[in-house]
Amino acid sequence: MDIQKVGVVGCGLMGSGIAQVAAMAGCQVVVHEVNDALLQKGFGRIHGSVAKLVEKAKLTSEQGESTKARLKGTTSLADLAPCDLIIEVIVENLDAKKKLFAELGKLCKQETIFASNTSSFPIGEMAEASGRPDRFVGLHFFNPVQLMKLVEVIQGAKSAPAVVEAARAFGAKVGKTPILAKDTPGFVVNRLLVPLLHEAVRMAERGDATFRDIDIGMELGCGHPMGPIKLLDYVGLDTTLSILDGWHQRYPKDPLFTPSELLKRMVKEGKLGRKSGKGFYEWEGDKVKG
Ligand SMILES: NC(=O)c1ccc[n+]([C@@H]2O[C@H](COP(=O)([O-])OP(=O)(O)OC[C@H]3O[C@@H](n4cnc5c(N)ncnc54)[C@H](O)[C@@H]3O)[C@@H](O)[C@H]2O)c1
């Protein structure tokens, strides 16, 4: 199962990166967005990133041009029908994702493999909605896709081994190191990362240490490039809370997934971290103030 033609649904932050790395790896890529303006915006992001790679001599200008030529945009899902692999990268909303896969299941050729880039939803529910759970996997890329070397390949309960293998090979083809994970909350990375960030909030909430000292502790004591509270601010307190909320609803008895009062209160107050200019730290663009 060699994947040559790839569909990417959603050309936001992650979708534009995934479309770009697939095109750079030589795949023909069809990118779907809800309207032309968003398609143009997504292509603008891809072209800007390709231009930067050419400027830094990471790509020749010919490679840059051929990468761009392999990308086609569309607002019609029917144009994805002949793809070997379709990666869903739309907003993190389970109903929207299930609706999309139900439509794709009807439109696409029988062999098409479906993948979701979801960070927090179970693969299984989307796989059932697609009507072809054996040809469904998770392909979880990391932000920024062009730089981050990892992709998690999520094996649903009904994913066929050959489909998992094809998805793993695709991950390697686009220059990532694939790791395999079962369909459990957060897969590998977020299952460890989200509770770590949240435990740091609980520690600050109890007054065990200041949030600055918690960060210094993990930066100097564990060699983490960014302490957990700063990373939480960077990722977004709202994003982290919504992941925890989803897990808590599914597994209400697991105390690890119960959102803390401090996190809930800060989100309510609009202290979302970097994106709102204030979380635990004050932010100026991508940098902590002071
Ligand atoms: N941002 C991250 O760091 C990150 C990391 C890993 C995984 N993810 C996951 O990737 C997915 C996308 O996240 P993002 O940060 O790129 O979001 P985003 O908001 O930047 O992009 C989503 C895009 O999907 C489009 N879209 C929405 N509904 C659509 C539909 N029905 N058909 C086609 N396009 C549609 C939107 O117009 C938007 O451009 C989410 O599932 C998210 O959980 C995000």
The ligand as an SDF file (V2000), in Angstrom:
LIG
                    3D

 44 48  0  0  0  0  0  0  0  0999 V2000
   -2.6200   23.0910   17.2670 N   0  0  0  0  0  0  0  0  0  0  0  0
   -1.8960   22.0720   17.7360 C   0  0  0  0  0  0  0  0  0  0  0  0
   -0.8540   22.2550   18.3710 O   0  0  0  0  0  0  0  0  0  0  0  0
   -2.3190   20.6520   17.4520 C   0  0  0  0  0  0  0  0  0  0  0  0
   -1.3830   19.6130   17.6150 C   0  0  0  0  0  0  0  0  0  0  0  0
   -1.7630   18.2960   17.2990 C   0  0  0  0  0  0  0  0  0  0  0  0
   -3.0660   18.0350   16.8630 C   0  0  0  0  0  0  0  0  0  0  0  0
   -3.9510   19.0840   16.7180 N   0  0  0  0  0  0  0  0  0  0  0  0
   -5.2880   18.7590   16.2060 C   0  0  0  0  0  0  0  0  0  0  0  0
   -5.3430   19.1330   14.8360 O   0  0  0  0  0  0  0  0  0  0  0  0
   -6.6800   19.5470   14.4960 C   0  0  0  0  0  0  0  0  0  0  0  0
   -6.6470   20.9250   13.8890 C   0  0  0  0  0  0  0  0  0  0  0  0
   -6.0350   21.8290   14.7820 O   0  0  0  0  0  0  0  0  0  0  0  0
   -5.4690   23.2430   14.2980 P   0  0  0  0  0  0  0  0  0  0  0  0
   -4.7120   23.7910   15.4530 O   0  0  0  0  0  0  0  0  0  0  0  0
   -4.8120   23.1110   12.9710 O   0  0  0  0  0  0  0  0  0  0  0  0
   -6.8390   24.0530   14.1370 O   0  0  0  0  0  0  0  0  0  0  0  0
   -7.1230   25.3320   13.2290 P   0  0  0  0  0  0  0  0  0  0  0  0
   -8.3090   25.9880   13.8290 O   0  0  0  0  0  0  0  0  0  0  0  0
   -5.8750   26.1310   13.0130 O   0  0  0  0  0  0  0  0  0  0  0  0
   -7.5320   24.7070   11.8090 O   0  0  0  0  0  0  0  0  0  0  0  0
   -8.6980   23.9880   11.5730 C   0  0  0  0  0  0  0  0  0  0  0  0
   -9.1220   24.2810   10.1560 C   0  0  0  0  0  0  0  0  0  0  0  0
  -10.1290   23.3550    9.7720 O   0  0  0  0  0  0  0  0  0  0  0  0
  -11.0710   24.0450    8.9850 C   0  0  0  0  0  0  0  0  0  0  0  0
  -12.3230   23.3100    9.0310 N   0  0  0  0  0  0  0  0  0  0  0  0
  -13.2350   23.2700   10.0010 C   0  0  0  0  0  0  0  0  0  0  0  0
  -14.2520   22.4450    9.6770 N   0  0  0  0  0  0  0  0  0  0  0  0
  -13.9570   21.9680    8.4600 C   0  0  0  0  0  0  0  0  0  0  0  0
  -14.6030   21.0590    7.5930 C   0  0  0  0  0  0  0  0  0  0  0  0
  -15.7650   20.4820    7.9240 N   0  0  0  0  0  0  0  0  0  0  0  0
  -14.0150   20.8010    6.4090 N   0  0  0  0  0  0  0  0  0  0  0  0
  -12.8180   21.3730    6.0850 C   0  0  0  0  0  0  0  0  0  0  0  0
  -12.1590   22.2310    6.8880 N   0  0  0  0  0  0  0  0  0  0  0  0
  -12.7230   22.5070    8.0650 C   0  0  0  0  0  0  0  0  0  0  0  0
  -11.1650   25.4200    9.5730 C   0  0  0  0  0  0  0  0  0  0  0  0
  -11.6630   26.3350    8.6020 O   0  0  0  0  0  0  0  0  0  0  0  0
   -9.7160   25.6860    9.9620 C   0  0  0  0  0  0  0  0  0  0  0  0
   -9.0050   26.3540    8.9320 O   0  0  0  0  0  0  0  0  0  0  0  0
   -7.4930   19.4220   15.7840 C   0  0  0  0  0  0  0  0  0  0  0  0
   -8.1150   18.1680   15.8050 O   0  0  0  0  0  0  0  0  0  0  0  0
   -6.4290   19.5160   16.8740 C   0  0  0  0  0  0  0  0  0  0  0  0
   -6.8100   18.8650   18.0680 O   0  0  0  0  0  0  0  0  0  0  0  0
   -3.6090   20.3750   16.9900 C   0  0  0  0  0  0  0  0  0  0  0  0
  1  2  1  0
  2  3  2  0
  2  4  1  0
  4  5  1  0
  4 44  2  0
  5  6  2  0
  6  7  1  0
  7  8  2  0
  8  9  1  0
  8 44  1  0
  9 10  1  0
  9 42  1  0
 10 11  1  0
 11 12  1  0
 11 40  1  0
 12 13  1  0
 13 14  1  0
 14 15  2  0
 14 16  1  0
 14 17  1  0
 17 18  1  0
 18 19  2  0
 18 20  1  0
 18 21  1  0
 21 22  1  0
 22 23  1  0
 23 24  1  0
 23 38  1  0
 24 25  1  0
 25 26  1  0
 25 36  1  0
 26 27  1  0
 26 35  1  0
 27 28  2  0
 28 29  1  0
 29 30  1  0
 29 35  2  0
 30 31  1  0
 30 32  2  0
 32 33  1  0
 33 34  2  0
 34 35  1  0
 36 37  1  0
 36 38  1  0
 38 39  1  0
 40 41  1  0
 40 42  1  0
 42 43  1  0
M  CHG  2   8   1  16  -1
M  END
$$$$
